[in-house]
Amino acid sequence: MELIKQIKQAEAQAKEIVEQARLETAKITEQAREKQVQMLAEAEAERKEAIKSAVNQAEQAGVREVESLKKQSVEQIRQVEQNARVKLEGCAVKVLEHLRETG
């Protein structure tokens, strides 16, 4: 009788150990799932921040390039105007010389 009682007690303890292990496994699994969800959310936030930063840098680079191109175009216009003045002055001198010679 005592042996049967001990066997039943051992079975009950084994069932309790198995149930505790099952609960612990479920708890660990849930924690891992929550951690994965959290890590995915953090990764998504980092991705969005990286995109935002890249867009901001591209916008700033675009603004700098526009300013640079504006300066270049102003300089080119100034040079064309200067060359035109020089040529116009040269033409005016030639016309006046031609008028003096013919006139």
DRENKE-780437 format. One record per residue: residue number from 1; residue in three letters; x, y, z of N, C-alpha, C, O in turn. Coordinates in nm, 2 decimals. Example, Ala and Ser with C-alpha at 12.3 -4.5 7.8 and 13.67 -1.06 7.14 Angstrom:
2
<atom n="1" res="ALA" n_x="1.32" n_y="-0.57" n_z="0.78" ca_x="1.23" ca_y="-0.45" ca_z="0.78" c_x="1.32" c_y="-0.33" c_z="0.78" o_x="1.42" o_y="-0.33" o_z="0.85"/>
<atom n="2" res="SER" n_x="1.28" n_y="-0.22" n_z="0.71" ca_x="1.37" ca_y="-0.11" ca_z="0.71" c_x="1.29" c_y="0.00" c_z="0.79" o_x="1.34" o_y="0.11" o_z="0.80"/>
***
This chain:
103
<atom n="1" res="MET" n_x="0.08" n_y="-0.12" n_z="0.00" ca_x="0.00" ca_y="0.00" ca_z="0.00" c_x="0.09" c_y="0.13" c_z="0.00" o_x="0.06" o_y="0.22" o_z="-0.07"/>
<atom n="2" res="GLU" n_x="0.19" n_y="0.12" n_z="0.08" ca_x="0.28" ca_y="0.24" ca_z="0.09" c_x="0.35" c_y="0.26" c_z="-0.04" o_x="0.37" o_y="0.37" o_z="-0.08"/>
<atom n="3" res="LEU" n_x="0.38" n_y="0.15" n_z="-0.11" ca_x="0.45" ca_y="0.17" ca_z="-0.24" c_x="0.36" c_y="0.23" c_z="-0.34" o_x="0.40" o_y="0.31" o_z="-0.42"/>
<atom n="4" res="ILE" n_x="0.23" n_y="0.19" n_z="-0.34" ca_x="0.13" ca_y="0.24" ca_z="-0.44" c_x="0.11" c_y="0.39" c_z="-0.41" o_x="0.10" o_y="0.47" o_z="-0.50"/>
<atom n="5" res="LYS" n_x="0.11" n_y="0.43" n_z="-0.28" ca_x="0.09" ca_y="0.57" ca_z="-0.24" c_x="0.21" c_y="0.65" c_z="-0.29" o_x="0.20" o_y="0.76" o_z="-0.34"/>
<atom n="6" res="GLN" n_x="0.33" n_y="0.59" n_z="-0.28" ca_x="0.45" ca_y="0.66" ca_z="-0.32" c_x="0.45" c_y="0.68" c_z="-0.47" o_x="0.50" o_y="0.78" o_z="-0.53"/>
<atom n="7" res="ILE" n_x="0.41" n_y="0.57" n_z="-0.54" ca_x="0.40" ca_y="0.58" ca_z="-0.69" c_x="0.31" c_y="0.69" c_z="-0.74" o_x="0.34" o_y="0.76" o_z="-0.83"/>
<atom n="8" res="LYS" n_x="0.19" n_y="0.69" n_z="-0.67" ca_x="0.09" ca_y="0.79" ca_z="-0.70" c_x="0.14" c_y="0.93" c_z="-0.67" o_x="0.12" o_y="1.03" o_z="-0.75"/>
<atom n="9" res="GLN" n_x="0.21" n_y="0.94" n_z="-0.56" ca_x="0.27" ca_y="1.07" ca_z="-0.53" c_x="0.38" c_y="1.11" c_z="-0.63" o_x="0.38" o_y="1.23" o_z="-0.68"/>
<atom n="10" res="ALA" n_x="0.46" n_y="1.02" n_z="-0.68" ca_x="0.56" ca_y="1.04" ca_z="-0.78" c_x="0.50" c_y="1.08" c_z="-0.91" o_x="0.54" o_y="1.17" o_z="-0.98"/>
<atom n="11" res="GLU" n_x="0.39" n_y="1.01" n_z="-0.94" ca_x="0.31" ca_y="1.05" ca_z="-1.07" c_x="0.26" c_y="1.19" c_z="-1.06" o_x="0.26" o_y="1.27" o_z="-1.15"/>
<atom n="12" res="ALA" n_x="0.20" n_y="1.22" n_z="-0.94" ca_x="0.15" ca_y="1.36" ca_z="-0.92" c_x="0.26" c_y="1.46" c_z="-0.93" o_x="0.24" o_y="1.57" o_z="-1.00"/>
<atom n="13" res="GLN" n_x="0.37" n_y="1.43" n_z="-0.88" ca_x="0.48" ca_y="1.53" ca_z="-0.88" c_x="0.53" c_y="1.54" c_z="-1.03" o_x="0.57" o_y="1.65" o_z="-1.07"/>
<atom n="14" res="ALA" n_x="0.54" n_y="1.43" n_z="-1.10" ca_x="0.58" ca_y="1.43" ca_z="-1.24" c_x="0.48" c_y="1.51" c_z="-1.32" o_x="0.53" o_y="1.59" o_z="-1.41"/>
<atom n="15" res="LYS" n_x="0.36" n_y="1.49" n_z="-1.30" ca_x="0.26" ca_y="1.57" ca_z="-1.37" c_x="0.27" c_y="1.72" c_z="-1.34" o_x="0.26" o_y="1.81" o_z="-1.43"/>
<atom n="16" res="GLU" n_x="0.30" n_y="1.75" n_z="-1.21" ca_x="0.32" ca_y="1.89" ca_z="-1.17" c_x="0.44" c_y="1.95" c_z="-1.24" o_x="0.44" o_y="2.06" o_z="-1.28"/>
<atom n="17" res="ILE" n_x="0.55" n_y="1.87" n_z="-1.24" ca_x="0.67" ca_y="1.91" ca_z="-1.31" c_x="0.65" c_y="1.94" c_z="-1.46" o_x="0.69" o_y="2.04" o_z="-1.51"/>
<atom n="18" res="VAL" n_x="0.58" n_y="1.85" n_z="-1.52" ca_x="0.55" ca_y="1.86" ca_z="-1.66" c_x="0.46" c_y="1.98" c_z="-1.69" o_x="0.48" o_y="2.06" o_z="-1.78"/>
<atom n="19" res="GLU" n_x="0.36" n_y="2.01" n_z="-1.60" ca_x="0.27" ca_y="2.12" ca_z="-1.61" c_x="0.35" c_y="2.25" c_z="-1.59" o_x="0.33" o_y="2.35" o_z="-1.67"/>
<atom n="20" res="GLN" n_x="0.44" n_y="2.25" n_z="-1.49" ca_x="0.53" ca_y="2.37" ca_z="-1.47" c_x="0.62" c_y="2.40" c_z="-1.59" o_x="0.64" o_y="2.51" o_z="-1.63"/>
<atom n="21" res="ALA" n_x="0.67" n_y="2.29" n_z="-1.65" ca_x="0.76" ca_y="2.31" ca_z="-1.77" c_x="0.68" c_y="2.36" c_z="-1.88" o_x="0.73" o_y="2.44" o_z="-1.96"/>
<atom n="22" res="ARG" n_x="0.55" n_y="2.31" n_z="-1.90" ca_x="0.47" ca_y="2.36" ca_z="-2.01" c_x="0.44" c_y="2.50" c_z="-1.99" o_x="0.44" o_y="2.58" o_z="-2.09"/>
<atom n="23" res="LEU" n_x="0.40" n_y="2.54" n_z="-1.87" ca_x="0.37" ca_y="2.69" ca_z="-1.84" c_x="0.50" c_y="2.77" c_z="-1.86" o_x="0.49" o_y="2.88" o_z="-1.92"/>
<atom n="24" res="GLU" n_x="0.61" n_y="2.73" n_z="-1.82" ca_x="0.73" ca_y="2.80" ca_z="-1.83" c_x="0.77" c_y="2.82" c_z="-1.98" o_x="0.81" o_y="2.92" o_z="-2.03"/>
<atom n="25" res="THR" n_x="0.75" n_y="2.71" n_z="-2.06" ca_x="0.78" ca_y="2.71" ca_z="-2.20" c_x="0.68" c_y="2.81" c_z="-2.27" o_x="0.73" o_y="2.89" o_z="-2.36"/>
<atom n="26" res="ALA" n_x="0.55" n_y="2.81" n_z="-2.23" ca_x="0.46" ca_y="2.90" ca_z="-2.29" c_x="0.50" c_y="3.05" c_z="-2.26" o_x="0.49" o_y="3.14" o_z="-2.34"/>
<atom n="27" res="LYS" n_x="0.54" n_y="3.07" n_z="-2.13" ca_x="0.58" ca_y="3.20" ca_z="-2.09" c_x="0.70" c_y="3.25" c_z="-2.17" o_x="0.71" o_y="3.36" o_z="-2.22"/>
<atom n="28" res="ILE" n_x="0.80" n_y="3.16" n_z="-2.18" ca_x="0.93" ca_y="3.20" ca_z="-2.26" c_x="0.89" c_y="3.22" c_z="-2.40" o_x="0.94" o_y="3.32" o_z="-2.47"/>
<atom n="29" res="THR" n_x="0.80" n_y="3.14" n_z="-2.46" ca_x="0.76" ca_y="3.16" ca_z="-2.60" c_x="0.69" c_y="3.29" c_z="-2.62" o_x="0.72" o_y="3.36" o_z="-2.72"/>
<atom n="30" res="GLU" n_x="0.61" n_y="3.33" n_z="-2.53" ca_x="0.54" ca_y="3.46" ca_z="-2.53" c_x="0.63" c_y="3.57" c_z="-2.52" o_x="0.62" o_y="3.67" o_z="-2.59"/>
<atom n="31" res="GLN" n_x="0.73" n_y="3.56" n_z="-2.43" ca_x="0.83" ca_y="3.67" ca_z="-2.41" c_x="0.91" c_y="3.68" c_z="-2.54" o_x="0.94" o_y="3.79" o_z="-2.58"/>
<atom n="32" res="ALA" n_x="0.95" n_y="3.57" n_z="-2.60" ca_x="1.03" ca_y="3.58" ca_z="-2.72" c_x="0.95" c_y="3.64" c_z="-2.83" o_x="1.00" o_y="3.72" o_z="-2.91"/>
<atom n="33" res="ARG" n_x="0.82" n_y="3.61" n_z="-2.84" ca_x="0.73" ca_y="3.67" ca_z="-2.94" c_x="0.72" c_y="3.82" c_z="-2.92" o_x="0.73" o_y="3.90" o_z="-3.01"/>
<atom n="34" res="GLU" n_x="0.70" n_y="3.86" n_z="-2.79" ca_x="0.69" ca_y="4.00" ca_z="-2.76" c_x="0.82" c_y="4.08" c_z="-2.79" o_x="0.82" o_y="4.19" o_z="-2.85"/>
<atom n="35" res="LYS" n_x="0.93" n_y="4.01" n_z="-2.76" ca_x="1.06" ca_y="4.07" ca_z="-2.79" c_x="1.08" c_y="4.09" c_z="-2.94" o_x="1.13" o_y="4.19" o_z="-2.99"/>
<atom n="36" res="GLN" n_x="1.04" n_y="3.99" n_z="-3.02" ca_x="1.05" ca_y="3.99" ca_z="-3.17" c_x="0.96" c_y="4.11" c_z="-3.22" o_x="1.01" o_y="4.18" o_z="-3.31"/>
<atom n="37" res="VAL" n_x="0.84" n_y="4.12" n_z="-3.17" ca_x="0.75" ca_y="4.23" ca_z="-3.21" c_x="0.82" c_y="4.37" c_z="-3.18" o_x="0.82" o_y="4.46" o_z="-3.26"/>
<atom n="38" res="GLN" n_x="0.88" n_y="4.37" n_z="-3.06" ca_x="0.94" ca_y="4.50" ca_z="-3.02" c_x="1.06" c_y="4.53" c_z="-3.11" o_x="1.08" o_y="4.64" o_z="-3.15"/>
<atom n="39" res="MET" n_x="1.14" n_y="4.43" n_z="-3.14" ca_x="1.26" ca_y="4.45" ca_z="-3.22" c_x="1.22" c_y="4.49" c_z="-3.37" o_x="1.28" o_y="4.57" o_z="-3.43"/>
<atom n="40" res="LEU" n_x="1.11" n_y="4.43" n_z="-3.41" ca_x="1.06" ca_y="4.47" ca_z="-3.55" c_x="1.01" c_y="4.61" c_z="-3.55" o_x="1.04" o_y="4.68" o_z="-3.64"/>
<atom n="41" res="ALA" n_x="0.94" n_y="4.65" n_z="-3.44" ca_x="0.90" ca_y="4.79" ca_z="-3.43" c_x="1.02" c_y="4.89" c_z="-3.43" o_x="1.02" o_y="4.99" o_z="-3.49"/>
<atom n="42" res="GLU" n_x="1.12" n_y="4.85" n_z="-3.35" ca_x="1.24" ca_y="4.93" ca_z="-3.34" c_x="1.31" c_y="4.94" c_z="-3.48" o_x="1.36" o_y="5.05" o_z="-3.52"/>
<atom n="43" res="ALA" n_x="1.32" n_y="4.83" n_z="-3.54" ca_x="1.38" ca_y="4.82" ca_z="-3.68" c_x="1.31" c_y="4.91" c_z="-3.77" o_x="1.36" o_y="4.98" o_z="-3.85"/>
<atom n="44" res="GLU" n_x="1.17" n_y="4.91" n_z="-3.77" ca_x="1.09" ca_y="4.99" ca_z="-3.86" c_x="1.11" c_y="5.14" c_z="-3.83" o_x="1.12" o_y="5.22" o_z="-3.92"/>
<atom n="45" res="ALA" n_x="1.12" n_y="5.17" n_z="-3.70" ca_x="1.14" ca_y="5.31" ca_z="-3.66" c_x="1.28" c_y="5.36" c_z="-3.71" o_x="1.29" o_y="5.47" o_z="-3.76"/>
<atom n="46" res="GLU" n_x="1.38" n_y="5.27" n_z="-3.69" ca_x="1.51" ca_y="5.31" ca_z="-3.74" c_x="1.51" c_y="5.32" c_z="-3.89" o_x="1.58" o_y="5.41" o_z="-3.95"/>
<atom n="47" res="ARG" n_x="1.44" n_y="5.24" n_z="-3.96" ca_x="1.43" ca_y="5.24" ca_z="-4.11" c_x="1.37" c_y="5.38" c_z="-4.15" o_x="1.42" o_y="5.44" o_z="-4.24"/>
<atom n="48" res="LYS" n_x="1.26" n_y="5.41" n_z="-4.08" ca_x="1.19" ca_y="5.54" ca_z="-4.12" c_x="1.28" c_y="5.66" c_z="-4.09" o_x="1.29" o_y="5.75" o_z="-4.17"/>
<atom n="49" res="GLU" n_x="1.36" n_y="5.65" n_z="-3.98" ca_x="1.45" ca_y="5.76" ca_z="-3.94" c_x="1.56" c_y="5.77" c_z="-4.05" o_x="1.60" o_y="5.88" o_z="-4.08"/>
<atom n="50" res="ALA" n_x="1.61" n_y="5.66" n_z="-4.09" ca_x="1.72" ca_y="5.66" ca_z="-4.19" c_x="1.67" c_y="5.71" c_z="-4.32" o_x="1.74" o_y="5.79" o_z="-4.39"/>
<atom n="51" res="ILE" n_x="1.54" n_y="5.68" n_z="-4.36" ca_x="1.48" ca_y="5.73" ca_z="-4.48" c_x="1.47" c_y="5.89" c_z="-4.47" o_x="1.50" o_y="5.96" o_z="-4.56"/>
<atom n="52" res="LYS" n_x="1.41" n_y="5.93" n_z="-4.35" ca_x="1.39" ca_y="6.07" ca_z="-4.33" c_x="1.53" c_y="6.15" c_z="-4.34" o_x="1.53" o_y="6.25" o_z="-4.40"/>
<atom n="53" res="SER" n_x="1.63" n_y="6.09" n_z="-4.28" ca_x="1.76" ca_y="6.15" ca_z="-4.28" c_x="1.82" c_y="6.16" c_z="-4.42" o_x="1.87" o_y="6.26" o_z="-4.46"/>
<atom n="54" res="ALA" n_x="1.80" n_y="6.05" n_z="-4.50" ca_x="1.85" ca_y="6.05" ca_z="-4.63" c_x="1.78" c_y="6.15" c_z="-4.72" o_x="1.84" o_y="6.22" o_z="-4.80"/>
<atom n="55" res="VAL" n_x="1.65" n_y="6.16" n_z="-4.70" ca_x="1.57" ca_y="6.26" ca_z="-4.78" c_x="1.62" c_y="6.40" c_z="-4.74" o_x="1.63" o_y="6.48" o_z="-4.83"/>
<atom n="56" res="ASN" n_x="1.64" n_y="6.42" n_z="-4.61" ca_x="1.68" ca_y="6.56" ca_z="-4.57" c_x="1.82" c_y="6.59" c_z="-4.63" o_x="1.84" o_y="6.70" o_z="-4.67"/>
<atom n="57" res="GLN" n_x="1.91" n_y="6.49" n_z="-4.62" ca_x="2.04" ca_y="6.52" ca_z="-4.68" c_x="2.03" c_y="6.54" c_z="-4.83" o_x="2.10" o_y="6.63" o_z="-4.88"/>
<atom n="58" res="ALA" n_x="1.95" n_y="6.47" n_z="-4.90" ca_x="1.93" ca_y="6.49" ca_z="-5.04" c_x="1.87" c_y="6.62" c_z="-5.07" o_x="1.92" o_y="6.69" o_z="-5.17"/>
<atom n="59" res="GLU" n_x="1.78" n_y="6.67" n_z="-4.99" ca_x="1.72" ca_y="6.80" ca_z="-5.01" c_x="1.83" c_y="6.91" c_z="-4.99" o_x="1.84" o_y="7.00" o_z="-5.07"/>
<atom n="60" res="GLN" n_x="1.91" n_y="6.89" n_z="-4.89" ca_x="2.01" ca_y="6.99" ca_z="-4.86" c_x="2.11" c_y="6.99" c_z="-4.98" o_x="2.16" o_y="7.10" o_z="-5.02"/>
<atom n="61" res="ALA" n_x="2.15" n_y="6.87" n_z="-5.02" ca_x="2.24" ca_y="6.86" ca_z="-5.14" c_x="2.18" c_y="6.93" c_z="-5.26" o_x="2.25" o_y="7.00" o_z="-5.33"/>
<atom n="62" res="GLY" n_x="2.05" n_y="6.91" n_z="-5.28" ca_x="1.99" ca_y="6.97" ca_z="-5.39" c_x="1.99" c_y="7.12" c_z="-5.39" o_x="2.01" o_y="7.19" o_z="-5.49"/>
<atom n="63" res="VAL" n_x="1.96" n_y="7.17" n_z="-5.27" ca_x="1.96" ca_y="7.32" ca_z="-5.25" c_x="2.10" c_y="7.37" c_z="-5.27" o_x="2.12" o_y="7.48" o_z="-5.34"/>
<atom n="64" res="ARG" n_x="2.20" n_y="7.30" n_z="-5.22" ca_x="2.34" ca_y="7.35" ca_z="-5.25" c_x="2.38" c_y="7.35" c_z="-5.40" o_x="2.44" o_y="7.44" o_z="-5.45"/>
<atom n="65" res="GLU" n_x="2.33" n_y="7.24" n_z="-5.46" ca_x="2.36" ca_y="7.23" ca_z="-5.61" c_x="2.29" c_y="7.34" c_z="-5.69" o_x="2.35" o_y="7.40" o_z="-5.78"/>
<atom n="66" res="VAL" n_x="2.16" n_y="7.37" n_z="-5.65" ca_x="2.09" ca_y="7.48" ca_z="-5.72" c_x="2.16" c_y="7.61" c_z="-5.70" o_x="2.18" o_y="7.69" o_z="-5.79"/>
<atom n="67" res="GLU" n_x="2.21" n_y="7.64" n_z="-5.57" ca_x="2.28" ca_y="7.76" ca_z="-5.55" c_x="2.41" c_y="7.77" c_z="-5.63" o_x="2.44" o_y="7.87" o_z="-5.68"/>
<atom n="68" res="SER" n_x="2.48" n_y="7.66" n_z="-5.63" ca_x="2.60" ca_y="7.65" ca_z="-5.71" c_x="2.57" c_y="7.68" c_z="-5.86" o_x="2.65" o_y="7.75" o_z="-5.93"/>
<atom n="69" res="LEU" n_x="2.47" n_y="7.61" n_z="-5.91" ca_x="2.44" ca_y="7.63" ca_z="-6.05" c_x="2.39" c_y="7.78" c_z="-6.08" o_x="2.42" o_y="7.83" o_z="-6.18"/>
<atom n="70" res="LYS" n_x="2.32" n_y="7.84" n_z="-5.98" ca_x="2.28" ca_y="7.98" ca_z="-6.00" c_x="2.41" c_y="8.07" c_z="-6.01" o_x="2.41" o_y="8.16" o_z="-6.09"/>
<atom n="71" res="LYS" n_x="2.50" n_y="8.04" n_z="-5.92" ca_x="2.63" ca_y="8.12" ca_z="-5.92" c_x="2.70" c_y="8.10" c_z="-6.05" o_x="2.75" o_y="8.20" o_z="-6.11"/>
<atom n="72" res="GLN" n_x="2.71" n_y="7.98" n_z="-6.10" ca_x="2.77" ca_y="7.95" ca_z="-6.22" c_x="2.71" c_y="8.03" c_z="-6.34" o_x="2.77" o_y="8.08" o_z="-6.43"/>
<atom n="73" res="SER" n_x="2.57" n_y="8.02" n_z="-6.34" ca_x="2.50" ca_y="8.09" ca_z="-6.45" c_x="2.52" c_y="8.24" c_z="-6.45" o_x="2.53" o_y="8.30" o_z="-6.55"/>
<atom n="74" res="VAL" n_x="2.52" n_y="8.30" n_z="-6.33" ca_x="2.54" ca_y="8.44" ca_z="-6.31" c_x="2.68" c_y="8.47" c_z="-6.37" o_x="2.69" o_y="8.57" o_z="-6.44"/>
<atom n="75" res="GLU" n_x="2.78" n_y="8.39" n_z="-6.33" ca_x="2.92" ca_y="8.42" ca_z="-6.38" c_x="2.92" c_y="8.40" c_z="-6.53" o_x="2.99" o_y="8.48" o_z="-6.60"/>
<atom n="76" res="GLN" n_x="2.86" n_y="8.30" n_z="-6.58" ca_x="2.86" ca_y="8.28" ca_z="-6.73" c_x="2.79" c_y="8.40" c_z="-6.80" o_x="2.84" o_y="8.44" o_z="-6.91"/>
<atom n="77" res="ILE" n_x="2.68" n_y="8.44" n_z="-6.75" ca_x="2.61" ca_y="8.56" ca_z="-6.81" c_x="2.70" c_y="8.68" c_z="-6.80" o_x="2.71" o_y="8.76" o_z="-6.90"/>
<atom n="78" res="ARG" n_x="2.77" n_y="8.70" n_z="-6.69" ca_x="2.86" ca_y="8.82" ca_z="-6.68" c_x="2.97" c_y="8.81" c_z="-6.78" o_x="3.01" o_y="8.91" o_z="-6.85"/>
<atom n="79" res="GLN" n_x="3.03" n_y="8.69" n_z="-6.80" ca_x="3.13" ca_y="8.67" ca_z="-6.90" c_x="3.08" c_y="8.69" c_z="-7.04" o_x="3.15" o_y="8.76" o_z="-7.12"/>
<atom n="80" res="VAL" n_x="2.97" n_y="8.64" n_z="-7.07" ca_x="2.91" ca_y="8.66" ca_z="-7.21" c_x="2.88" c_y="8.81" c_z="-7.23" o_x="2.91" o_y="8.86" o_z="-7.34"/>
<atom n="81" res="GLU" n_x="2.83" n_y="8.88" n_z="-7.13" ca_x="2.81" ca_y="9.03" ca_z="-7.14" c_x="2.94" c_y="9.10" c_z="-7.16" o_x="2.95" o_y="9.19" o_z="-7.24"/>
<atom n="82" res="GLN" n_x="3.04" n_y="9.06" n_z="-7.09" ca_x="3.17" ca_y="9.13" ca_z="-7.10" c_x="3.23" c_y="9.10" c_z="-7.24" o_x="3.28" o_y="9.20" o_z="-7.30"/>
<atom n="83" res="ASN" n_x="3.22" n_y="8.98" n_z="-7.28" ca_x="3.27" ca_y="8.95" ca_z="-7.42" c_x="3.20" c_y="9.02" c_z="-7.53" o_x="3.25" o_y="9.07" o_z="-7.62"/>
<atom n="84" res="ALA" n_x="3.06" n_y="9.04" n_z="-7.51" ca_x="2.98" ca_y="9.11" ca_z="-7.60" c_x="3.02" c_y="9.26" c_z="-7.60" o_x="3.03" o_y="9.32" o_z="-7.71"/>
<atom n="85" res="ARG" n_x="3.05" n_y="9.31" n_z="-7.49" ca_x="3.09" ca_y="9.46" ca_z="-7.48" c_x="3.22" c_y="9.48" c_z="-7.55" o_x="3.23" o_y="9.57" o_z="-7.63"/>
<atom n="86" res="VAL" n_x="3.31" n_y="9.39" n_z="-7.53" ca_x="3.44" ca_y="9.40" ca_z="-7.59" c_x="3.43" c_y="9.39" c_z="-7.75" o_x="3.48" o_y="9.47" o_z="-7.82"/>
<atom n="87" res="LYS" n_x="3.35" n_y="9.29" n_z="-7.79" ca_x="3.33" ca_y="9.28" ca_z="-7.94" c_x="3.25" c_y="9.40" c_z="-7.99" o_x="3.28" o_y="9.45" o_z="-8.10"/>
<atom n="88" res="LEU" n_x="3.15" n_y="9.45" n_z="-7.92" ca_x="3.07" ca_y="9.56" ca_z="-7.96" c_x="3.16" c_y="9.68" c_z="-7.97" o_x="3.15" o_y="9.76" o_z="-8.07"/>
<atom n="89" res="GLU" n_x="3.25" n_y="9.70" n_z="-7.87" ca_x="3.34" ca_y="9.82" ca_z="-7.88" c_x="3.44" c_y="9.80" c_z="-8.00" o_x="3.46" o_y="9.90" o_z="-8.07"/>
<atom n="90" res="GLY" n_x="3.48" n_y="9.68" n_z="-8.02" ca_x="3.57" ca_y="9.66" ca_z="-8.14" c_x="3.50" c_y="9.68" c_z="-8.27" o_x="3.56" o_y="9.74" o_z="-8.36"/>
<atom n="91" res="CYS" n_x="3.37" n_y="9.64" n_z="-8.28" ca_x="3.29" ca_y="9.67" ca_z="-8.40" c_x="3.27" c_y="9.82" c_z="-8.42" o_x="3.28" o_y="9.87" o_z="-8.53"/>
<atom n="92" res="ALA" n_x="3.24" n_y="9.88" n_z="-8.31" ca_x="3.21" ca_y="10.03" ca_z="-8.32" c_x="3.34" c_y="10.10" c_z="-8.36" o_x="3.33" o_y="10.19" o_z="-8.45"/>
<atom n="93" res="VAL" n_x="3.45" n_y="10.06" n_z="-8.31" ca_x="3.58" ca_y="10.12" ca_z="-8.36" c_x="3.60" c_y="10.10" c_z="-8.51" o_x="3.64" o_y="10.19" o_z="-8.58"/>
<atom n="94" res="LYS" n_x="3.57" n_y="9.98" n_z="-8.55" ca_x="3.59" ca_y="9.94" ca_z="-8.70" c_x="3.49" c_y="10.02" c_z="-8.78" o_x="3.53" o_y="10.07" o_z="-8.89"/>
<atom n="95" res="VAL" n_x="3.37" n_y="10.04" n_z="-8.74" ca_x="3.27" ca_y="10.11" ca_z="-8.81" c_x="3.31" c_y="10.26" c_z="-8.82" o_x="3.31" o_y="10.32" o_z="-8.93"/>
<atom n="96" res="LEU" n_x="3.35" n_y="10.31" n_z="-8.71" ca_x="3.40" ca_y="10.45" ca_z="-8.71" c_x="3.52" c_y="10.47" c_z="-8.80" o_x="3.53" o_y="10.57" o_z="-8.87"/>
<atom n="97" res="GLU" n_x="3.61" n_y="10.38" n_z="-8.80" ca_x="3.73" ca_y="10.39" ca_z="-8.88" c_x="3.69" c_y="10.38" c_z="-9.03" o_x="3.74" o_y="10.45" o_z="-9.12"/>
<atom n="98" res="HIS" n_x="3.59" n_y="10.29" n_z="-9.06" ca_x="3.55" ca_y="10.27" ca_z="-9.19" c_x="3.48" c_y="10.40" c_z="-9.24" o_x="3.49" o_y="10.44" o_z="-9.36"/>
<atom n="99" res="LEU" n_x="3.40" n_y="10.46" n_z="-9.15" ca_x="3.33" ca_y="10.58" ca_z="-9.19" c_x="3.43" c_y="10.70" c_z="-9.21" o_x="3.41" o_y="10.78" o_z="-9.30"/>
<atom n="100" res="ARG" n_x="3.53" n_y="10.70" n_z="-9.13" ca_x="3.63" ca_y="10.80" ca_z="-9.15" c_x="3.71" c_y="10.79" c_z="-9.28" o_x="3.73" o_y="10.88" o_z="-9.35"/>
<atom n="101" res="GLU" n_x="3.73" n_y="10.66" n_z="-9.31" ca_x="3.81" ca_y="10.63" ca_z="-9.44" c_x="3.72" c_y="10.66" c_z="-9.56" o_x="3.77" o_y="10.71" o_z="-9.66"/>
<atom n="102" res="THR" n_x="3.59" n_y="10.63" n_z="-9.55" ca_x="3.51" ca_y="10.65" ca_z="-9.66" c_x="3.44" c_y="10.79" c_z="-9.66" o_x="3.39" o_y="10.83" o_z="-9.77"/>
<atom n="103" res="GLY" n_x="3.45" n_y="10.86" n_z="-9.56" ca_x="3.37" ca_y="10.97" ca_z="-9.54" c_x="3.43" c_y="11.10" c_z="-9.56" o_x="3.37" o_y="11.20" o_z="-9.55"/>
***
